[in-house]
Each structure stands twice: as C-alpha cells, then as structure tokens.
Amino acid sequence: MIGNGGEMHIGLIGGIGPAATDYYYRRLISTFAAKNTALELTIVHADTPTLLSNLASNDATAQTAIYTRLTNRLVSARAECVAITSIAGHFCIDAFKAVSPLPIVDMISEVSRAIETRGLKRIGILGTRTVMETRFYGQITTAEIIPPDGSDLDEVHQAYISMAASGLVTEDQRSIFTAASQRLLRDQDAEAILLGGTDLALAFNEQTTQFPLVDCAGIHADAIARFALAEGPSDGTIGSGFR
C-alpha cells in the first residue's frame, strides 16, 4: 500500500543504538518536510546487547531471525520497505535479504556508491572491532578501507560500544575518535574518515569536523528517503523483494 501522497510507508529497525535511530528519524523528518511531503514511518526496536553478542559470535542465523520477526511486525503496520539503522547490524545483511518479507534498503551498497562518486581511494574507518577489521564486512569495493593500528583499534572499539549503549558521547570518547582519525589521515594517508558506526553522528558532524568524513548514516537515510519518495535508489535496485 502506498501512502496518501504517493510516498511509501518506511519501516526502520531501530534501537541499535538509540542515538542512531534518533539521527535517522530527524533526518527523514527534515527531508520529507523540505519536499512538503507527509512522512509515513514505523520504527521497531532491536536490542543492542543481543546484536553485539550475535555479531561477536558471527551468529547470522540468530540475528536474521530477530530481523525477520521485527519485519513481520512492520508488515502488519503496513510498511513497504525496511532498513536497519546500524552498521554493526548489517553483518548478516545477505542472509536477511534472502528471507526478508519487505524490500531492504541496504546501507553497504549505498555507501560504496557514494565513495565511488566522490572519487575516494583510501579511507580510514571507525566503528566496532568487527566493522573495522573486516573493512566494513569486505563489501566496500570502490576504495581501500584502512582500520586504526594497534591500541587505537581497541580504544575506538571500546569507546564506540560504550557510546552506542548509552546514546551519549563523552569528551574522552570524542578525543579517542579524533586522535585515531588524525593518525589515519597523517600516518596512513587516508583521504577521509568513514563513520563505520551510525552512532558516530554523536561525535562528528560533516559541517564542523576539520577533516573529510563519509557519513554512512546520512548516506543511508537519504537513500531510504529516495526510495520511499519513488525517486528510486541510485542503481535501480534495493534488495530482496524490490520490484
């Protein structure tokens, strides 16, 4: 069912973490308001500790089952697409695409295209340990992704996990992220820093940060809006179930 103004009813799997969900919500509200279009949106809640446990054990089956249950709830609410407001939550995206009852707006493919459009070739990454060590699950194919070295990787991981769970960033956490970013730019010749965790919007802002960012959450939220407004994704496909 299409919304009253022709727009789609968006379904978000949120809660992982709460600040990221708020970021998506506010950005979608702003985008739809700028187009003078009503926003049709339902958000369901996934649990951050459960996700992190499944990510640590690489239990795609368990996390996909959670996503499928939540997406069936979105179907009942008459949503017409689904998106996961978490980069860590995309570790099982391929398994979820295979079974999702709704089309999925996939963050990874959208971010990869945005990087290619900007012509970036070497990008530092911040986020959880798994996101950093896998270079965003090995699916960013348009540039070399560079994780922090040594203790920086451990410190960024711990600071990110604490920030995501609380929904707040401390000055100590912000300092850890900034110092790791500066070393990636200076020592690893990174051209920009990829915010490989949607909660990093708490610590960085594209307009005020003193070095180039790739804002995955912003890229993803804008792709969700394009799809819901029938403008279509940048390559004409979304995910499982798109017709």
Secondary structure, DSSP 8 states (H G I E B T S, - for coil): ---TTS--EEEEEE-SSHHHHHHHHHHHHHHHHHTT---EEEEEE--HHHHHHHHHTT-HHHHHHHHHHHHHHHHHTT--EEEES-SGGGGGHHHHHHH-SS-B--HHHHHHHHHHHHT--EEEEEE-HHHHHTTTTTT--SSEEE---HHHHHHHHHHHHHHHHHT---HHHHHHHHHHHHHHHHHS--SEEEEESGGGGGT--TTT-SS-EE-HHHHHHHHHHHHHTT---TTS--STT--
